[in-house]
Amino acid sequence: MVARTCEICGKGRVSGNKISHSNRHSRRTWEPNLKRVKAMINGTVKRINVCTGCLRSGRVKRAL
């Protein structure tokens, strides 16, 4: 497991430029919106890091 990645779709950190009003460029990163949830994986309950896109789309079956 790699930190800060969705364990379902693999979405992770993305890098780019922060651009100020005076058009100066500096590096920055965007982190995915991850939630640590209990999910049913192959019939067992596991805690996994999942992005909110996967949660909303129903790709993850949450265990209650």
Secondary structure, DSSP 8 states (H G I E B T S, - for coil): --TTS-TTT----EEEEEE-TT--EEEEEE---EEEEEEEETTEEEEEEEEHHHHHHT-S-B--
